[in-house]
């Protein structure tokens, strides 16, 4: 997705993960928090640019007030060519997206965690590439010692993250049932 801006990439990721999604929900999941007015405006503009290029479709959806929701006008984005009825657009506008079979958390939590993990791993990969080119022999001994001390806690966190990711990727094993006395 070279050549696309931050919000264009985020919106394309959202419609790749889900055929249809509310713009506000896509922004919130991307950020892991509620988007600010300027972030939502930037995302709406990015959606318009992507729609003019045929990469996604922008729908303006008006929802009726229901209990706990005032209703109003919302922007929903979808993949081109997806058949949508009014009910599905309403659900996307309200943020109701079908969840995966995995019950690790709610959809927004799962997507935010996934995005955070992807960004962390990408940062680690970039740091690893940079580390290859560090000319340690040119550092002062006290600088090398200070950097080594600073690096150790971070490395421990990376090892722990790798272990948690490995554990999470394995299917749950059947746990032995406790024996009962006859």
Secondary structure by P-SEA (a helix, b strand, c coil): cccccaaaaaaaaaaaacccccaaaaaaaaacccccaaaaaaaaaaaaaaaaaccbbbbbccccccccccccbbbbbbcccccccaaaaaaaaaccccccccccccaaaaaaaaaaaaaaaaaaaaaaaaaaacccccccaaaaaaaaaaaaaaaaaaaaaaaaaaaaaccccccccccccc
